[in-house]
């Protein structure tokens, strides 16, 4: 069964290729069928592979499928090879399954769109790249998937390209993540140069053998990879692109900018966790970045007015939790939170999509209200997703994963306090959103009820958001093979504190955050603008570059070639003067030339 | 002896060249060319006399024949030029200007 592994990336990739080439001439039904069935194949195959893997674990608890050698140059021969272990298995399962649900949802959500085939082609390509990223057994293949998902993210953010603002948002996402990707590429060069391989397992073994804990090279390599992770996962200081990425269609936001791609950074760090164990300083930096990001984004989410931007900041904040867990060495907790987060955040985005669709593309939550009775599907979905996001204790999946992270933070009081404060913030902004959208008075009439293709994914994800955390007792030993058995942190105090924070947030949101108009005090405006990062980066990076481009409007390098052309023209003018058609002038030139030659012959 | 002849030949050649460069009338230009040819011929004769070789005189005969041919072609060109421009001014025929 395990040898079917190659089908998981191959099916969506083949479908994407077909849709890109001939999708425009296919009827919509065929496009939708092809787009969804290819992902269904992936999801089913990964389910079968998971059953086979868990039922009879292969030796070493890992399965390597070498397909072919990609490049062979000297000692460098990365293969197209897939590596399945508990970590990549969980990631693949979640990615393919959530992708399948979101593709199903998209068949209805994008039904009226002229770029129907284009949309499914990009989405399928995204899934193929993401699975490649997760299953790649060497860092080069991972990097291929990494860039592939980045490309699809760019294409899908700017999907409605007629509006230049969408194109700009896509460019911003691409360029900002490019900063991280460059750092990651340098990290790969460093690792290959020092350790002579890019195969992840060999790399980790050699790093552990060659580099002592805290050595400079380990710190440099871990920090460079962290740069890539920070860019892709929208963490401080490269988080500015994600809120703008909401310009894409809502299923894209659900799949790429909430559930899967943005957690690639978490996956990268978990995959190379050995590096971080021998570079404790960088690991501490990961925890601090996570804690700072989760608070920063939480405050920003509190004052947003666009329903999708609230969810975007919430995503940044939740990935902050994952980074916090990674920084604390709670690798399994981070991946567990990735899984539950994929369920409830995809659910929230899909429900938000239903709301936006029902209200004629209305994004402003202050123009919504009272949708509880008119859009019951969206309401219950939002309630389930929101409770999971904020961590309703004991009931929802989100609380299990988050409590695990908070409990892991208990050795460090500052990080623990940040995590608890994050729970309070999450609860505040989540219930502010729910109360504003679904309670109070209706401000915009509902024009469309979701159809079956939109409801099924929402219900499935709602159930998963509630029960998705219950397999934790089985999950912990499953991951222990990979990350080593970590002692279960004492959770009682953390759970009580998190529960208190959750209910405080809920009550405060009910009493203080149901106003009719957005807050306008300076602090709220500051948070609304994402703590001024856009302004700051605009001043530090964008303006100087634009200024330099303006100054260098006539390219300095070009002036050299322009100079050559001017010289040639000048010489041409001079020579043209001699061609004046006057016989006597020519005769004089001949006589003068002869005189010069004779003089040269005589005197030299 | 040879020195005086060569000085005379050079003077003649320079005079002929000056004529070619300074006169605008095509007939005079042709006549100046004749002077230059004869200067060259004089130099050959002088050299042949100095070294007691017949080659100098052979070259002079050759120049003489060539000059006759040149005058024939040249005068024909002058006639055509005059026919075309109604003028003997060499600078009139400057349509080959670059």
Interface residues (C-beta under 8 A of the other chain):
Chain A: X575 X576 X578 X579 X580 X581 X582 X583 X584 X587 X588 X591
Chain B: X17 X20 X21 X22 X24 X29 X90 X91 X93 X94 X95 X96 X97 X98
